[in-house]
């Protein structure tokens, strides 16, 4: 169900993009599934946030952009998080290291996420992290990631891995169950203590950051959802991809709706403060 609100009251959220390097040309890109889910099920307008190069990480344009937003979405991606870069966006890797390697690393995205999370937390705005976005939030607050779920447990690797033998749309079908904490931030949204989710990732949370609360977990114990402790609004992240089947999956639809409502409430509060 799309939120029906006047255009002037519609919240605007920033969505993290990724860096693509083809034939020596840098491009920022984003899957349309996120935009469609946010538009139709969160009822918000979207701004795509550009990735950040090392020499631009200290420029304050990102902060200026973030001050105009009513929410932040940390999207998924195949690349792995570089904790050192995400926690210190202005730092540079060694000269012999590539910033971008398809499916392995995307440091311009890490810089963007580090800057965006810092500003979103400082401003107390709603946050929705998805897949890589959950891992980014954990790393930002000092948690650690398992570099390979297959190395941790063969069964876990099989449970959570991308199903490359299936058509792309079917790769996002349900893969396993989750248990939802009955007294957390996710339960009022999910309205159930057990649900079914998709799963397409090789890394996962190893040590949960102390600033985060576990909201849901998989049968193997892997953290599947977290929230920011003491957050003034909805600041939550999930390991699965709710954007893919948001029109037909009830949990996904409820998650986007709740996020949209939090963003609209934040926008209204900003309006009463004169946009500050």
Helices and strands as residue ranges (DSSP letters): G 7-9, E 12-16, E 18-22, E 25-29, H 32-37, I 38-42, E 45-49, G 54-56, H 61-66, E 71-74, H 83-87, E 100-101, E 105-106, H 107-123, E 126-130, H 132-140, E 144-146, H 149-152, H 154-160, G 168-172, E 176-180, H 187-190, E 194-197, E 204-207, E 212-218, E 223-228, E 235-238, H 250-272
